Structures are given as structure tokens and as C-alpha cells.
């Protein structure tokens, strides 16, 4: 299952038109640019807030907190991403603004990520936001902050503009138009694109198995 940009009833009213991918990507840029001006300015390398690890294998995760298929695999993905992180994979989260409240929730993911001390803390922030989004009643900063505080999630404000600009660039780079989507890049291999709540867990599990075997292979001594 996927949440697709083209599907009526699955996306916000302003995004329901069946238009080209290029116009969709432009719409994403406009959405992120508008929200990026709301927070206090705190200079910071944007990628430090949504990328973890150093590669050379990279995994890009595109999700929306209000996307049912995304939510259905989050528990599995949380455990899998911890394994990938331990294996040295660079993990990049990109929030897709398909639903009207997604920019609000994405903002607080970044605030939570800035306050996080460990990668596991970042995963806790994501889990909390998915849980809160499922309620479908939390639609303001004040209420979202209250709910996050109940879940013991710390936040730290920052300038969101540079982050949203980078997200827009990544979405455009991979032409992503549905969630959940996962892109895997490995040196010397073709890029792998996984879509939906079935293919992604299976593909990520295969990647973990493959990388685990490589890490256990004895290296030849010159």
C-alpha cells in the first residue's frame, strides 16, 4: 500500500489535481518555503537534523505522518533502521507534505531531532509524531507541544528554511511522488527504489542481511 500524490482522499485538497511531477515538486518547494520562515534563526548544518551515519551506503526514507501505510511499517522500520545505523549506513529522513498538517508535524520532527542526543532519540520523536497524528485531533503548535511533552520528547527551535530547501532538493532528485518510499544507493550498484508497505520492509531486511554478511567476511591480510 502507498499514499500517492494522485489519489483523491489520500492527500490535501490543494494537492489532489492530476498534474505533472514537475509541478508537484514545485508545490512541495512552495509548501516547505512558507513553513520555513516561522521559527527562530539558529545556524546549523541542515543535514545534521535529518541524516545520520556516514555511508557509503545510503538509505533515504520518504514518509508522511498521516499516511496509513507509512504508519503500518513504522515499528518494523524503527528496528531495521537501528540495525542499519549500527552497520554504518547513512540514513536520511524526508517528510513529504501530502496532508494539510504534515508541515506542522515535520517542523516538530526537526525541533525534536535538534534536541536529540542519540539516533534512538530521533526514532522516538518519529514514533511519537506517528502516534499523535493517528489521533487526528492535534492541529496546533500548543497542543502538539503538550502531547510531545507527555511523551517526554524534548524540542529545540531552529530556522527551518534551509532544511526544507534541502528536503525539496532530495524529493526532486529522486522524483518521489508517493509514500512510503525508500531509496537505497550503494557504490558501484544501481540505485534501488522501494515503494509501499510490503516492498520496503522486505527490501530493507535484505539490505541488512547483505551488509551483515559483508561485515562478517574476514578480510585478507596482505
RAFENVEN-V186150 format. One record per helix or strand. SS is the DSSP state (H for helix, E for strand). FROM is the first residue (numbers start at 1). TO is the last residue. If there is no record, write none. Layout:
SS,FROM,TO + SS,FROM,TO
//
This chain:
E,3,4 + H,13,15 + H,21,35 + H,46,49 + E,51,52 + E,58,63 + H,68,86 + E,90,95 + H,102,115 + H,119,135 + H,141,150 + H,161,174 + E,178,179 + E,181,185 + E,192,195 + H,196,216
//
